[in-house]
Amino acid sequence: MRGYSDAQARQIFRDLIDMPAEVKVTPEQVQVSFHRRAHLPIVLASGLLNQPVQVPWWNQLPLHLTTYQGPSNSQGP
């Protein structure tokens, strides 16, 4: 990844891992919804946003990376 060849662990953690997100784990999938203010250039460049990724060590459960769409209203009006 361009710009990270000389990066320290703290910078990599801050830029690539420590992002505000909501994680939802169900028996069918793991969904990570990044908050709208999250800095996502690496995720966007990866092409993985909104594309399910099968994770072998999760028994092929898909990982979905999305942007946060606001609270879900499952109770209805």
Secondary structure as UniProt FT lines:
FT   TURN            2..3
FT   TURN            5..6
FT   HELIX           9..12
FT   HELIX           13..17
FT   STRAND          21..25
FT   STRAND          30..34
FT   TURN            36..37
FT   HELIX           41..46
FT   STRAND          53..55
FT   HELIX           56..58
FT   TURN            59..60
FT   STRAND          61..67
//
